[in-house]
Amino acid sequence: MILMKSRNIDLETVNARFEKAQPELILKWAIQEFEPRIALTSSFQTESIVLLHMVSQLNPAIEVLFLNTGWHFEETLKFKNEVITSLGLTNVMDLEALPGKREKSISSSDGKPYFKDPDHCCYINKVEPLELALKEVDAWISGLRRSQSKTRKDIQIVEEYQKGLFKINPLANVTSGDIWWYMKEHKLPVHPLFEKGYLSIGCWPCTKPVQPGDDERSGRWAGTEKTECGIHTFLRPKKISEGILEQKESKEEGGGI
Ligand code: SF4
């Protein structure tokens, strides 16, 4: 294990410096500053390939974390393998729910935990495994863009996410048009569901095609108030934040309170 190094990064200065910088320059700085304690998260959807391509040009051995919920579209898993091969990525890791948690959520919800309690489903399949993986790094590269949705409009290029964990959003200022220009310029492949109207692609039970004129992420948890899975907010389902579910699970596991 490589231990965390203490850093004194002036966020105001660094964000002012990078506000108009090219994403590649931001990535280069982040890799130099944090390597080897840096990782990138990717959902291997259409837009993901841009960031993966940029990183692969700098260091194809950077750790890429993929949240394998077990509910990805077949097309996404196939696309993921194609992208890994074509970009020569050598360090892609699948993150899964802690042992037994996914099975338990399925058996207690008639097989559909994503409908019964989507926040809890996202928590055990995405938030919790990512939180654990991020304990091993000091910087997390994400593909968030300000123009994707209202919930993302205020993101900074470099954020101190938790004490000692920095989040780097090199694409914060990039538009959808820039993404497509880059993909065309570098002849990058397109996720097969894109042409069927899926502008943002997550798990199949929670993703629908986007209607013309709607926001890029409107197909995610469509028809509900949920807009984010929680990995960018470390959202906890209400019951967990109140300690109710944690207590219940701990008792079931014989841990006691
Ligand atoms: S996106 Fe849906 S299926 Fe995937 S983890 Fe969240 S609630 Fe579960």
Boltz pocket constraint, residues with backbone or C-beta under 6 A from the ligand:
constraints:
  - pocket:
      binder: B
      contacts: [[A, 69], [A, 71], [A, 113], [A, 114], [A, 117], [A, 118], [A, 119], [A, 121], [A, 122], [A, 123], [A, 125], [A, 126], [A, 202], [A, 203], [A, 204], [A, 205], [A, 206], [A, 229]]
      max_distance: 6.0
